Amino acid sequence: MLLTKLIKNIKIEKIRGDISKVEIFSLCQNINNVKPNSLFFCYKGVNNDGHLFACKAKQKGAIALIVENFIENIDLPQILVKNTRKIMPTICNMFFNNILKKIKLIGITGTNGKTTTSCLIYNILKVNKFKVGLIGTNGCFYKNKKIKLNLTTPDTVDLFYIINDMVKDNIEYVVMEVSAHAIALNKLFGIKFEIMALTNITQDHLDFFKTMHKYVITKMKVFNKKFCKVCIVNNDDKYGQLFTKIIKNKVVTYSLNNPADNFAIDIKLSKNGSSFVCNIFDQIFNISTKMLGIFNVYNILLSLVVCKYLGLSNKNILFGVKNLKQVDGRMNLYNLKNGAVVVIDFAHTPDGLKNVLVTLQSLKQKGKLTCVFGCGGNRDKLKRDLMGKIAIENADKVYITSDNPRFENKFDIINDIVKNLKSKTYYIVEDRKEAINQAILNSKNEDIILIAGKGAEKYQEINGKKYKYSDKEVIKPYLI
């Protein structure tokens, strides 16, 4: 496509070089993905500045640049803009022939529950023969394809290439997890969703956002009319309540405890699952599921609200719930040979860890509850000692170990977790595999062991390298 056509709908500050006959065959924002005849987007990222890679991009075949400041000593046409990230979605949409008109986007944002809720919606739509795709923490799924993703919400160019491939496969709906980082970095600027739903907002990512105020305000950005047609908001969440008062858009609410458009009552929780009655747009549903915990009642309720809003019949919604599959890495239960049970869950925030522990503590009978967890490196340090305290208060035995230390020393992370713990009822076992082994070998009949933090991850990230690792693989020798 001619570069002149690609940029016709963006605000340009200045152009350097002749762009009249430049034809673009691919788009790229990552230097590793540059191909011949590419348009290369330059912007200052969190860790790197794309302008510094312009010469290398030219060597690999880039023939034009979008820049935020002109680059000297490079003979490529340059289009100067104020904010590269903000214009990228517009250019990508044009490159793929207004592809956003061919697909309906359903966004799920929030601190906890994004993956479970998006998977639930995806599976309900899929079993009801909707042409649907899923983009999120566990990867990208559509038709019979599965694509690994490095980020919960892909970078803009990657996202559009994925959507383009989905459209080629006749996908009509895309359920997508929307991370706070993606919002803050303008990855989705100018993209409009059919629905944007909020699960909850609790402490996380303060290494990046610094304050809860900034974190909340960032989340709020995608609920205005520019980003979505309708907002579906948790009215039991204090920030959700704030959103309903401030958002100038169509708002639909759901809750278990406060007045809302959609709600659940008569909730019964057990070790075998959950049951409840819900009112969805004045339609009554009796729900029974193997999914555990009150937080999953919220996730299912939100999923049903979304599906009903999209036009599913009551019969099809119930059929979808009946055929729900376990969400990988979320409250996955495994029976051990010694009569104990292991639960693997992604819980990696104070609120997430507490919710899971409280649920499991209420479900156990004669046995003890053990928690194995760590905290990720180069992430929110303020939550570490909070999670240590939560683990000690809500589990009978705690093994504190490593998660993804990244570029931090794993012992420094562990020390942050335990520094304010007065109780000594915990064990430090820095090797995660060994911590899990010890927890299982010291368990007895009817005990419950929670392995928290990594969920379905298939790696452990240490000093910039991802090593093959899976909590599920570690427990396999002990399974029935």
GIDANOR-V136167 format. One record per residue. N is the residue number from 1. RES is the residue in three letters. BURIAL is # if it has 24 or more other ideal C-beta (glycine too) atoms within 12 Angstrom, else .. Layout:
n=N res=RES burial=BURIAL
n=N res=RES burial=BURIAL
This chain:
n=1 res=MET burial=#
n=2 res=LEU burial=.
n=3 res=LEU burial=#
n=4 res=THR burial=.
n=5 res=LYS burial=.
n=6 res=LEU burial=#
n=7 res=ILE burial=#
n=8 res=LYS burial=.
n=9 res=ASN burial=.
n=10 res=ILE burial=#
n=11 res=LYS burial=.
n=12 res=ILE burial=#
n=13 res=GLU burial=.
n=14 res=LYS burial=.
n=15 res=ILE burial=#
n=16 res=ARG burial=.
n=17 res=GLY burial=.
n=18 res=ASP burial=.
n=19 res=ILE burial=#
n=20 res=SER burial=.
n=21 res=LYS burial=.
n=22 res=VAL burial=#
n=23 res=GLU burial=.
n=24 res=ILE burial=#
n=25 res=PHE burial=.
n=26 res=SER burial=#
n=27 res=LEU burial=#
n=28 res=CYS burial=#
n=29 res=GLN burial=#
n=30 res=ASN burial=#
n=31 res=ILE burial=#
n=32 res=ASN burial=.
n=33 res=ASN burial=.
n=34 res=VAL burial=#
n=35 res=LYS burial=.
n=36 res=PRO burial=.
n=37 res=ASN burial=#
n=38 res=SER burial=#
n=39 res=LEU burial=#
n=40 res=PHE burial=#
n=41 res=PHE burial=#
n=42 res=CYS burial=#
n=43 res=TYR burial=#
n=44 res=LYS burial=.
n=45 res=GLY burial=#
n=46 res=VAL burial=.
n=47 res=ASN burial=.
n=48 res=ASN burial=.
n=49 res=ASP burial=.
n=50 res=GLY burial=#
n=51 res=HIS burial=#
n=52 res=LEU burial=.
n=53 res=PHE burial=#
n=54 res=ALA burial=#
n=55 res=CYS burial=.
n=56 res=LYS burial=.
n=57 res=ALA burial=#
n=58 res=LYS burial=#
n=59 res=GLN burial=.
n=60 res=LYS burial=.
n=61 res=GLY burial=.
n=62 res=ALA burial=#
n=63 res=ILE burial=#
n=64 res=ALA burial=#
n=65 res=LEU burial=#
n=66 res=ILE burial=#
n=67 res=VAL burial=#
n=68 res=GLU burial=#
n=69 res=ASN burial=#
n=70 res=PHE burial=.
n=71 res=ILE burial=#
n=72 res=GLU burial=.
n=73 res=ASN burial=.
n=74 res=ILE burial=#
n=75 res=ASP burial=.
n=76 res=LEU burial=#
n=77 res=PRO burial=#
n=78 res=GLN burial=#
n=79 res=ILE burial=#
n=80 res=LEU burial=#
n=81 res=VAL burial=#
n=82 res=LYS burial=.
n=83 res=ASN burial=#
n=84 res=THR burial=#
n=85 res=ARG burial=#
n=86 res=LYS burial=#
n=87 res=ILE burial=#
n=88 res=MET burial=#
n=89 res=PRO burial=#
n=90 res=THR burial=#
n=91 res=ILE burial=#
n=92 res=CYS burial=#
n=93 res=ASN burial=#
n=94 res=MET burial=#
n=95 res=PHE burial=#
n=96 res=PHE burial=#
n=97 res=ASN burial=.
n=98 res=ASN burial=.
n=99 res=ILE burial=#
n=100 res=LEU burial=#
n=101 res=LYS burial=.
n=102 res=LYS burial=.
n=103 res=ILE burial=#
n=104 res=LYS burial=#
n=105 res=LEU burial=#
n=106 res=ILE burial=#
n=107 res=GLY burial=#
n=108 res=ILE burial=#
n=109 res=THR burial=#
n=110 res=GLY burial=#
n=111 res=THR burial=#
n=112 res=ASN burial=#
n=113 res=GLY burial=#
n=114 res=LYS burial=#
n=115 res=THR burial=#
n=116 res=THR burial=#
n=117 res=THR burial=#
n=118 res=SER burial=#
n=119 res=CYS burial=#
n=120 res=LEU burial=#
n=121 res=ILE burial=#
n=122 res=TYR burial=#
n=123 res=ASN burial=#
n=124 res=ILE burial=#
n=125 res=LEU burial=#
n=126 res=LYS burial=#
n=127 res=VAL burial=.
n=128 res=ASN burial=#
n=129 res=LYS burial=.
n=130 res=PHE burial=#
n=131 res=LYS burial=.
n=132 res=VAL burial=#
n=133 res=GLY burial=#
n=134 res=LEU burial=#
n=135 res=ILE burial=#
n=136 res=GLY burial=#
n=137 res=THR burial=#
n=138 res=ASN burial=#
n=139 res=GLY burial=#
n=140 res=CYS burial=#
n=141 res=PHE burial=#
n=142 res=TYR burial=#
n=143 res=LYS burial=.
n=144 res=ASN burial=.
n=145 res=LYS burial=.
n=146 res=LYS burial=.
n=147 res=ILE burial=#
n=148 res=LYS burial=.
n=149 res=LEU burial=#
n=150 res=ASN burial=.
n=151 res=LEU burial=#
n=152 res=THR burial=#
n=153 res=THR burial=#
n=154 res=PRO burial=#
n=155 res=ASP burial=#
n=156 res=THR burial=#
n=157 res=VAL burial=#
n=158 res=ASP burial=#
n=159 res=LEU burial=#
n=160 res=PHE burial=#
n=161 res=TYR burial=#
n=162 res=ILE burial=#
n=163 res=ILE burial=#
n=164 res=ASN burial=#
n=165 res=ASP burial=#
n=166 res=MET burial=#
n=167 res=VAL burial=#
n=168 res=LYS burial=.
n=169 res=ASP burial=.
n=170 res=ASN burial=.
n=171 res=ILE burial=#
n=172 res=GLU burial=#
n=173 res=TYR burial=#
n=174 res=VAL burial=#
n=175 res=VAL burial=#
n=176 res=MET burial=#
n=177 res=GLU burial=#
n=178 res=VAL burial=#
n=179 res=SER burial=#
n=180 res=ALA burial=#
n=181 res=HIS burial=#
n=182 res=ALA burial=#
n=183 res=ILE burial=#
n=184 res=ALA burial=#
n=185 res=LEU burial=#
n=186 res=ASN burial=#
n=187 res=LYS burial=#
n=188 res=LEU burial=#
n=189 res=PHE burial=#
n=190 res=GLY burial=#
n=191 res=ILE burial=#
n=192 res=LYS burial=#
n=193 res=PHE burial=#
n=194 res=GLU burial=#
n=195 res=ILE burial=#
n=196 res=MET burial=#
n=197 res=ALA burial=#
n=198 res=LEU burial=#
n=199 res=THR burial=#
n=200 res=ASN burial=#
n=201 res=ILE burial=#
n=202 res=THR burial=#
n=203 res=GLN burial=#
n=204 res=ASP burial=#
n=205 res=HIS burial=#
n=206 res=LEU burial=#
n=207 res=ASP burial=#
n=208 res=PHE burial=#
n=209 res=PHE burial=#
n=210 res=LYS burial=.
n=211 res=THR burial=.
n=212 res=MET burial=#
n=213 res=HIS burial=.
n=214 res=LYS burial=.
n=215 res=TYR burial=#
n=216 res=VAL burial=#
n=217 res=ILE burial=.
n=218 res=THR burial=#
n=219 res=LYS burial=#
n=220 res=MET burial=#
n=221 res=LYS burial=#
n=222 res=VAL burial=#
n=223 res=PHE burial=#
n=224 res=ASN burial=#
n=225 res=LYS burial=.
n=226 res=LYS burial=.
n=227 res=PHE burial=#
n=228 res=CYS burial=#
n=229 res=LYS burial=#
n=230 res=VAL burial=#
n=231 res=CYS burial=#
n=232 res=ILE burial=#
n=233 res=VAL burial=#
n=234 res=ASN burial=#
n=235 res=ASN burial=#
n=236 res=ASP burial=#
n=237 res=ASP burial=#
n=238 res=LYS burial=.
n=239 res=TYR burial=#
n=240 res=GLY burial=#
n=241 res=GLN burial=#
n=242 res=LEU burial=.
n=243 res=PHE burial=#
n=244 res=THR burial=#
n=245 res=LYS burial=.
n=246 res=ILE burial=.
n=247 res=ILE burial=#
n=248 res=LYS burial=.
n=249 res=ASN burial=#
n=250 res=LYS burial=.
n=251 res=VAL burial=#
n=252 res=VAL burial=#
n=253 res=THR burial=#
n=254 res=TYR burial=#
n=255 res=SER burial=#
n=256 res=LEU burial=#
n=257 res=ASN burial=.
n=258 res=ASN burial=.
n=259 res=PRO burial=.
n=260 res=ALA burial=#
n=261 res=ASP burial=#
n=262 res=ASN burial=#
n=263 res=PHE burial=#
n=264 res=ALA burial=#
n=265 res=ILE burial=.
n=266 res=ASP burial=.
n=267 res=ILE burial=#
n=268 res=LYS burial=.
n=269 res=LEU burial=#
n=270 res=SER burial=.
n=271 res=LYS burial=#
n=272 res=ASN burial=.
n=273 res=GLY burial=#
n=274 res=SER burial=#
n=275 res=SER burial=#
n=276 res=PHE burial=#
n=277 res=VAL burial=.
n=278 res=CYS burial=#
n=279 res=ASN burial=#
n=280 res=ILE burial=#
n=281 res=PHE burial=#
n=282 res=ASP burial=.
n=283 res=GLN burial=.
n=284 res=ILE burial=.
n=285 res=PHE burial=#
n=286 res=ASN burial=#
n=287 res=ILE burial=#
n=288 res=SER burial=#
n=289 res=THR burial=#
n=290 res=LYS burial=#
n=291 res=MET burial=#
n=292 res=LEU burial=#
n=293 res=GLY burial=#
n=294 res=ILE burial=#
n=295 res=PHE burial=#
n=296 res=ASN burial=#
n=297 res=VAL burial=#
n=298 res=TYR burial=#
n=299 res=ASN burial=#
n=300 res=ILE burial=#
n=301 res=LEU burial=#
n=302 res=LEU burial=#
n=303 res=SER burial=#
n=304 res=LEU burial=#
n=305 res=VAL burial=#
n=306 res=VAL burial=#
n=307 res=CYS burial=#
n=308 res=LYS burial=#
n=309 res=TYR burial=#
n=310 res=LEU burial=#
n=311 res=GLY burial=.
n=312 res=LEU burial=#
n=313 res=SER burial=.
n=314 res=ASN burial=#
n=315 res=LYS burial=.
n=316 res=ASN burial=#
n=317 res=ILE burial=#
n=318 res=LEU burial=#
n=319 res=PHE burial=.
n=320 res=GLY burial=#
n=321 res=VAL burial=#
n=322 res=LYS burial=.
n=323 res=ASN burial=.
n=324 res=LEU burial=#
n=325 res=LYS burial=.
n=326 res=GLN burial=#
n=327 res=VAL burial=#
n=328 res=ASP burial=#
n=329 res=GLY burial=#
n=330 res=ARG burial=#
n=331 res=MET burial=#
n=332 res=ASN burial=#
n=333 res=LEU burial=#
n=334 res=TYR burial=#
n=335 res=ASN burial=.
n=336 res=LEU burial=#
n=337 res=LYS burial=.
n=338 res=ASN burial=.
n=339 res=GLY burial=.
n=340 res=ALA burial=#
n=341 res=VAL burial=#
n=342 res=VAL burial=#
n=343 res=VAL burial=#
n=344 res=ILE burial=#
n=345 res=ASP burial=#
n=346 res=PHE burial=#
n=347 res=ALA burial=#
n=348 res=HIS burial=#
n=349 res=THR burial=#
n=350 res=PRO burial=#
n=351 res=ASP burial=#
n=352 res=GLY burial=#
n=353 res=LEU burial=#
n=354 res=LYS burial=#
n=355 res=ASN burial=#
n=356 res=VAL burial=#
n=357 res=LEU burial=#
n=358 res=VAL burial=#
n=359 res=THR burial=#
n=360 res=LEU burial=#
n=361 res=GLN burial=#
n=362 res=SER burial=.
n=363 res=LEU burial=#
n=364 res=LYS burial=#
n=365 res=GLN burial=.
n=366 res=LYS burial=.
n=367 res=GLY burial=#
n=368 res=LYS burial=#
n=369 res=LEU burial=#
n=370 res=THR burial=#
n=371 res=CYS burial=#
n=372 res=VAL burial=#
n=373 res=PHE burial=#
n=374 res=GLY burial=#
n=375 res=CYS burial=#
n=376 res=GLY burial=#
n=377 res=GLY burial=#
n=378 res=ASN burial=#
n=379 res=ARG burial=#
n=380 res=ASP burial=#
n=381 res=LYS burial=#
n=382 res=LEU burial=#
n=383 res=LYS burial=#
n=384 res=ARG burial=#
n=385 res=ASP burial=#
n=386 res=LEU burial=#
n=387 res=MET burial=#
n=388 res=GLY burial=#
n=389 res=LYS burial=#
n=390 res=ILE burial=#
n=391 res=ALA burial=#
n=392 res=ILE burial=#
n=393 res=GLU burial=#
n=394 res=ASN burial=#
n=395 res=ALA burial=#
n=396 res=ASP burial=#
n=397 res=LYS burial=#
n=398 res=VAL burial=#
n=399 res=TYR burial=#
n=400 res=ILE burial=#
n=401 res=THR burial=#
n=402 res=SER burial=#
n=403 res=ASP burial=#
n=404 res=ASN burial=#
n=405 res=PRO burial=#
n=406 res=ARG burial=#
n=407 res=PHE burial=.
n=408 res=GLU burial=#
n=409 res=ASN burial=.
n=410 res=LYS burial=#
n=411 res=PHE burial=.
n=412 res=ASP burial=.
n=413 res=ILE burial=#
n=414 res=ILE burial=#
n=415 res=ASN burial=.
n=416 res=ASP burial=#
n=417 res=ILE burial=#
n=418 res=VAL burial=#
n=419 res=LYS burial=.
n=420 res=ASN burial=.
n=421 res=LEU burial=#
n=422 res=LYS burial=.
n=423 res=SER burial=.
n=424 res=LYS burial=.
n=425 res=THR burial=.
n=426 res=TYR burial=#
n=427 res=TYR burial=#
n=428 res=ILE burial=#
n=429 res=VAL burial=#
n=430 res=GLU burial=#
n=431 res=ASP burial=#
n=432 res=ARG burial=#
n=433 res=LYS burial=#
n=434 res=GLU burial=.
n=435 res=ALA burial=#
n=436 res=ILE burial=#
n=437 res=ASN burial=#
n=438 res=GLN burial=#
n=439 res=ALA burial=#
n=440 res=ILE burial=#
n=441 res=LEU burial=.
n=442 res=ASN burial=.
n=443 res=SER burial=#
n=444 res=LYS burial=.
n=445 res=ASN burial=.
n=446 res=GLU burial=.
n=447 res=ASP burial=#
n=448 res=ILE burial=#
n=449 res=ILE burial=#
n=450 res=LEU burial=#
n=451 res=ILE burial=#
n=452 res=ALA burial=#
n=453 res=GLY burial=#
n=454 res=LYS burial=#
n=455 res=GLY burial=#
n=456 res=ALA burial=#
n=457 res=GLU burial=#
n=458 res=LYS burial=.
n=459 res=TYR burial=.
n=460 res=GLN burial=#
n=461 res=GLU burial=#
n=462 res=ILE burial=#
n=463 res=ASN burial=.
n=464 res=GLY burial=.
n=465 res=LYS burial=.
n=466 res=LYS burial=.
n=467 res=TYR burial=.
n=468 res=LYS burial=.
n=469 res=TYR burial=#
n=470 res=SER burial=#
n=471 res=ASP burial=#
n=472 res=LYS burial=#
n=473 res=GLU burial=.
n=474 res=VAL burial=#
n=475 res=ILE burial=#
n=476 res=LYS burial=.
n=477 res=PRO burial=.
n=478 res=TYR burial=#
n=479 res=LEU burial=.
n=480 res=ILE burial=.
